[in-house]
Amino acid sequence: MKHFLPLLLTAIFYLSSPAFALEIGVVDLNDALNQSEAGIRSKNILERRGRQKQQEFKLEESELRKLADDLRNNPLLTAKAKASKEQELIARQQQLREQVRKVEQEMRQEERRLTEVIFQELKTVIRSISIKEKLDLVLEKNAAQIILYMKEDTTT
């Protein structure tokens, strides 16, 4: 351990000299995704689809409430008819919950797919800007240890 500290200090000293200076860039991918045309378009598509599905689910939910109210407020139903209506209500509630879960999963998958496509485009842009600006390394601002671009070693 006592030999490690002088070695570390020597390495820091040499790497901080101008001969070893690195040009480092930092990119906030969240901002890039959210502010790009493709990102805005994808977000709008997902939000529109989400609102549409939410309206469909609200309609079904109101129908289920009406069915439950009818079940509670109808004294003329026989025990057998009431049990049948209760089973129908329970089945439809479970079906609605399953549909909501399925749509949420589909939306997450679609968002992941769209984000991946945009990210691939961003990587191309990051690489071209990094080369143009002569950056040696580009890091992601919000994540630890994610290198988005690293200049290839041209000395070998």
Backbone as numpy.savetxt, mean C-alpha at the origin, in Angstrom:
# Nx Ny Nz CAx CAy CAz Cx Cy Cz
38.74 -5.92 20.83 37.92 -4.73 20.83 38.79 -3.48 20.83
39.93 -3.53 21.57 40.76 -2.34 21.65 41.46 -2.06 20.32
41.61 -3.08 19.46 42.22 -2.89 18.14 41.18 -2.42 17.12
39.93 -2.67 17.42 38.85 -2.31 16.49 38.63 -0.80 16.43
38.71 -0.10 17.56 38.44 1.33 17.61 39.42 2.14 16.77
40.72 1.92 16.87 41.63 2.67 16.00 41.41 2.37 14.52
41.08 1.12 14.21 40.82 0.75 12.82 39.57 1.47 12.31
38.54 1.53 13.13 37.31 2.22 12.77 37.56 3.71 12.57
38.30 4.33 13.47 38.61 5.76 13.35 39.44 6.04 12.09
40.37 5.17 11.77 41.18 5.33 10.56 40.30 5.21 9.32
39.39 4.25 9.30 38.50 4.06 8.16 37.60 5.28 7.98
37.07 5.79 9.07 36.22 6.98 8.98 37.01 8.17 8.46
38.24 8.34 8.94 39.08 9.45 8.49 39.35 9.36 6.99
39.74 8.19 6.50 40.05 8.04 5.07 38.80 8.15 4.20
37.70 7.59 4.65 36.47 7.65 3.85 35.86 9.05 3.83
36.19 9.86 4.82 35.64 11.22 4.82 36.49 12.19 4.02
37.62 11.75 3.53 38.46 12.64 2.73 37.82 12.83 1.35
38.11 13.95 0.66 37.50 14.24 -0.64 37.76 13.16 -1.69
38.85 12.43 -1.58 39.13 11.39 -2.56 38.11 10.27 -2.51
37.50 10.07 -1.35 36.52 9.01 -1.17 35.10 9.56 -1.01
34.88 10.80 -1.37 33.56 11.42 -1.18 32.52 10.72 -2.06
31.40 10.46 -1.46 30.28 9.85 -2.18 29.19 10.90 -2.38
28.60 10.89 -3.55 27.45 11.73 -3.81 26.21 10.87 -3.53
25.46 11.27 -2.52 24.32 10.47 -2.08 23.04 11.28 -2.26
22.03 10.64 -2.84 20.72 11.24 -3.00 19.71 10.52 -2.12
18.64 11.22 -1.79 17.58 10.63 -0.97 16.25 10.86 -1.68
15.43 9.82 -1.75 14.13 9.89 -2.41 13.06 9.47 -1.42
11.98 10.23 -1.37 10.81 9.86 -0.58 9.83 9.17 -1.54
9.84 7.85 -1.54 9.01 7.10 -2.48 7.51 7.32 -2.24
7.12 7.50 -0.98 5.70 7.76 -0.70 5.25 9.03 -1.39
6.03 10.10 -1.26 5.68 11.35 -1.94 5.70 11.17 -3.44
6.72 10.48 -3.95 6.82 10.27 -5.39 5.61 9.49 -5.91
5.21 8.46 -5.19 4.04 7.67 -5.60 2.77 8.51 -5.55
2.61 9.27 -4.48 1.37 10.04 -4.28 1.27 11.26 -5.20
2.41 11.79 -5.64 2.38 13.00 -6.45 2.55 12.74 -7.95
2.88 11.51 -8.31 3.03 11.22 -9.74 1.65 11.12 -10.39
1.61 11.36 -11.70 0.33 11.27 -12.42 -0.26 9.87 -12.30
0.58 8.88 -12.47 0.10 7.49 -12.37 -0.39 7.18 -10.96
0.29 7.71 -9.96 -0.13 7.49 -8.58 -1.47 8.14 -8.27
-1.64 9.36 -8.75 -2.91 10.07 -8.54 -4.03 9.35 -9.28
-3.76 8.93 -10.52 -4.76 8.22 -11.31 -5.15 6.91 -10.63
-4.17 6.16 -10.15 -4.45 4.88 -9.48 -5.26 5.10 -8.21
-4.89 6.12 -7.46 -5.61 6.41 -6.22 -7.06 6.76 -6.52
-7.28 7.56 -7.57 -8.65 7.93 -7.95 -9.46 6.71 -8.38
-8.85 5.82 -9.15 -9.52 4.60 -9.60 -9.93 3.76 -8.39
-9.00 3.58 -7.46 -9.28 2.76 -6.28 -10.36 3.42 -5.40
-10.28 4.73 -5.23 -11.28 5.42 -4.41 -12.66 5.33 -5.04
-12.73 5.50 -6.36 -14.02 5.43 -7.06 -14.62 4.03 -6.91
-13.79 3.02 -7.10 -14.27 1.64 -6.96 -14.71 1.36 -5.53
-13.94 1.88 -4.57 -14.29 1.70 -3.16 -15.62 2.34 -2.81
-15.85 3.56 -3.32 -17.12 4.24 -3.06 -18.29 3.47 -3.68
-18.07 2.95 -4.90 -19.13 2.19 -5.58 -19.49 0.94 -4.77
-18.48 0.22 -4.33 -18.74 -0.99 -3.54 -19.38 -0.64 -2.20
-18.95 0.46 -1.62 -19.52 0.88 -0.33 -21.01 1.19 -0.49
-21.39 1.83 -1.58 -22.81 2.11 -1.83 -23.59 0.81 -1.98
-23.02 -0.15 -2.70 -23.69 -1.44 -2.86 -23.89 -2.12 -1.51
-22.86 -2.05 -0.66 -22.95 -2.69 0.65 -23.95 -1.97 1.55
-24.03 -0.65 1.46 -24.99 0.09 2.25 -26.42 -0.26 1.85
-26.64 -0.44 0.55 -27.96 -0.84 0.05 -28.35 -2.20 0.62
-27.43 -3.14 0.55 -27.69 -4.48 1.09 -27.91 -4.41 2.60
-27.12 -3.60 3.28 -27.26 -3.45 4.73 -28.62 -2.88 5.10
-29.09 -1.90 4.33 -30.42 -1.32 4.62 -31.52 -2.36 4.38
-31.36 -3.19 3.37 -32.33 -4.27 3.13 -32.34 -5.25 4.30
-31.16 -5.54 4.83 -31.08 -6.46 5.98 -31.71 -5.84 7.22
-31.52 -4.55 7.42 -32.16 -3.87 8.56 -33.67 -3.93 8.44
-34.15 -3.70 7.22 -35.60 -3.75 6.98 -36.13 -5.16 7.27
-35.41 -6.16 6.82 -35.80 -7.54 7.06 -35.82 -7.84 8.56
-34.81 -7.35 9.28 -34.75 -7.56 10.73 -35.90 -6.83 11.43
-36.20 -5.62 11.00 -37.33 -4.87 11.59 -38.65 -5.59 11.33
-38.83 -6.07 10.09 -40.05 -6.81 9.76 -40.18 -8.05 10.63
-39.06 -8.68 10.86 -39.05 -9.90 11.67 -39.46 -9.58 13.12
-38.93 -8.49 13.65 -39.24 -8.10 15.04 -40.67 -7.59 15.19
-41.14 -6.87 14.19 -42.42 -6.16 14.32 -43.61 -6.89 13.71
-43.44 -8.11 13.29 -44.55 -8.85 12.67 -45.04 -9.94 13.62
-46.07 -9.67 14.39 -46.57 -10.66 15.35 -47.36 -11.78 14.67
-47.67 -11.63 13.40 -48.49 -12.63 12.71 -47.67 -13.82 12.21
-46.33 -13.72 12.28 -45.50 -14.83 11.79 -45.59 -16.03 12.72
-45.70 -17.19 12.13 -45.68 -18.41 12.93 -44.25 -18.65 13.39
-44.10 -19.51 14.36 -42.76 -19.82 14.88 -41.87 -20.38 13.78
-42.45 -21.22 12.93 -41.69 -21.82 11.83 -41.28 -20.75 10.81
-42.19 -19.86 10.47 -41.90 -18.79 9.50 -40.88 -17.82 10.09
-40.99 -17.55 11.40 -40.04 -16.64 12.06 -38.65 -17.26 12.07
-38.56 -18.54 12.35 -37.26 -19.23 12.36 -36.65 -19.22 10.96
-37.48 -19.42 9.97 -37.01 -19.41 8.58 -36.47 -18.03 8.20
-37.20 -16.98 8.58 -36.77 -15.60 8.29 -35.47 -15.28 9.03
-35.35 -15.76 10.26 -34.13 -15.52 11.04 -32.93 -16.20 10.36
-33.14 -17.43 9.90 -32.07 -18.14 9.20 -31.67 -17.40 7.93
-32.65 -16.89 7.19 -32.38 -16.13 5.97 -31.59 -14.87 6.30
-32.00 -14.19 7.37 -31.32 -12.97 7.80 -29.86 -13.27 8.18
-29.66 -14.30 8.95 -28.30 -14.67 9.37 -27.45 -15.03 8.16
-28.00 -15.79 7.24 -27.26 -16.19 6.04 -26.88 -14.97 5.20
-27.80 -14.06 5.05 -27.51 -12.85 4.25 -26.50 -11.95 4.94
-26.54 -11.87 6.26 -25.56 -11.09 7.00 -24.16 -11.69 6.83
-24.08 -13.01 6.93 -22.79 -13.68 6.74 -22.28 -13.48 5.31
-23.18 -13.56 4.35 -22.82 -13.37 2.95 -22.29 -11.94 2.73
-22.95 -10.97 3.35 -22.50 -9.58 3.22 -21.12 -9.40 3.84
-20.90 -9.96 5.02 -19.58 -9.87 5.65 -18.50 -10.50 4.76
-18.82 -11.63 4.15 -17.87 -12.31 3.27 -17.60 -11.46 2.02
-18.63 -10.84 1.47 -18.43 -9.98 0.30 -17.55 -8.79 0.65
-17.79 -8.19 1.80 -16.97 -7.05 2.24 -15.52 -7.48 2.39
-15.29 -8.61 3.03 -13.92 -9.12 3.23 -13.25 -9.38 1.88
-13.99 -9.98 0.96 -13.45 -10.31 -0.36 -13.09 -9.04 -1.14
-13.97 -8.05 -1.10 -13.71 -6.79 -1.82 -12.52 -6.07 -1.21
-12.42 -6.06 0.12 -11.27 -5.42 0.77 -9.97 -6.10 0.35
-9.98 -7.41 0.29 -8.79 -8.16 -0.13 -8.45 -7.84 -1.59
-9.46 -7.81 -2.45 -9.24 -7.47 -3.86 -8.68 -6.06 -4.01
-9.19 -5.14 -3.22 -8.72 -3.75 -3.28 -7.25 -3.66 -2.85
-6.89 -4.39 -1.80 -5.49 -4.39 -1.36 -4.59 -4.97 -2.44
-5.02 -6.06 -3.07 -4.23 -6.67 -4.14 -4.09 -5.73 -5.33
-5.17 -5.07 -5.70 -5.13 -4.13 -6.82 -4.22 -2.95 -6.50
-4.30 -2.45 -5.28 -3.43 -1.34 -4.87 -1.97 -1.78 -4.93
-1.69 -2.98 -4.46 -0.32 -3.50 -4.48 0.17 -3.64 -5.92
-0.68 -4.13 -6.80 -0.30 -4.30 -8.21 -0.02 -2.95 -8.86
-0.93 -1.99 -8.67 -0.74 -0.67 -9.26 0.51 0.01 -8.70
0.73 -0.12 -7.41 1.90 0.49 -6.78 3.18 -0.12 -7.33
3.19 -1.41 -7.54 4.38 -2.08 -8.08 4.70 -1.58 -9.49
3.68 -1.41 -10.31 3.88 -0.90 -11.68 4.47 0.51 -11.62
3.91 1.35 -10.76 4.40 2.72 -10.64 5.82 2.72 -10.09
6.08 1.86 -9.11 7.42 1.78 -8.52 8.46 1.41 -9.57
8.12 0.50 -10.47 9.06 0.12 -11.54 9.37 1.33 -12.42
8.36 2.13 -12.72 8.58 3.34 -13.51 9.45 4.33 -12.73
9.20 4.47 -11.43 9.99 5.38 -10.61 11.45 4.94 -10.54
11.69 3.64 -10.46 13.07 3.15 -10.42 13.82 3.55 -11.68
13.16 3.50 -12.82 13.79 3.90 -14.08 14.13 5.40 -14.04
13.20 6.19 -13.56 13.42 7.64 -13.46 14.55 7.94 -12.46
14.52 7.27 -11.31 15.55 7.47 -10.30 16.92 7.12 -10.86
17.00 6.03 -11.60 18.27 5.62 -12.19 18.78 6.65 -13.18
17.91 7.14 -14.05 18.36 8.11 -15.06 18.78 9.43 -14.42
18.04 9.90 -13.42 18.41 11.13 -12.73 19.71 10.93 -11.96
19.88 9.77 -11.35 21.10 9.47 -10.59 22.33 9.49 -11.49
22.19 8.93 -12.68 23.31 8.94 -13.63 23.58 10.37 -14.09
22.54 11.09 -14.42 22.68 12.48 -14.89 23.32 13.36 -13.83
22.91 13.19 -12.58 23.43 14.01 -11.48 24.73 13.44 -10.90
25.19 12.33 -11.45 26.44 11.67 -11.01 26.40 11.29 -9.53
25.28 10.71 -9.13 25.14 10.24 -7.76 25.72 8.84 -7.65
26.37 8.58 -6.53 26.93 7.25 -6.30 25.92 6.32 -5.64
25.00 6.92 -4.89 24.08 6.13 -4.09 22.78 6.93 -3.91
21.64 6.25 -4.00 20.34 6.89 -3.72 19.62 6.02 -2.70
19.18 6.64 -1.63 18.52 5.93 -0.53 17.05 6.34 -0.44
16.23 5.45 0.09 14.81 5.73 0.36 14.75 6.45 1.70
14.06 7.57 1.74 14.00 8.43 2.92 13.31 7.76 4.11
12.24 7.03 3.87 11.40 6.52 4.96 11.73 5.11 5.41
12.74 4.50 4.84 13.05 3.11 5.20 14.53 2.98 5.52
14.82 2.14 6.46 16.21 1.89 6.82 16.84 0.94 5.81
17.98 1.32 5.30 18.82 0.46 4.47 18.20 0.04 3.15
17.43 0.88 2.51 16.94 0.55 1.18 17.70 1.41 0.18
18.48 0.75 -0.65 19.26 1.42 -1.68 18.47 1.33 -2.98
18.14 2.47 -3.55 17.37 2.51 -4.79 18.26 2.54 -6.02
19.46 3.04 -5.86 20.40 3.11 -6.97 21.80 3.12 -6.39
22.71 2.40 -7.05 24.11 2.44 -6.66 24.93 2.45 -7.93
25.81 3.43 -8.02 26.68 3.57 -9.18 27.53 2.32 -9.32
27.63 1.83 -10.54 28.45 0.64 -10.77 29.91 1.03 -10.67
30.72 0.10 -10.18 32.15 0.35 -10.03 32.80 0.37 -11.42
33.34 1.52 -11.78 33.94 1.67 -13.10 35.46 1.53 -13.07
36.02 1.22 -11.88 37.47 1.11 -11.77 37.99 -0.26 -12.17
37.11 -1.25 -12.27 37.58 -2.60 -12.61 37.40 -2.89 -14.07
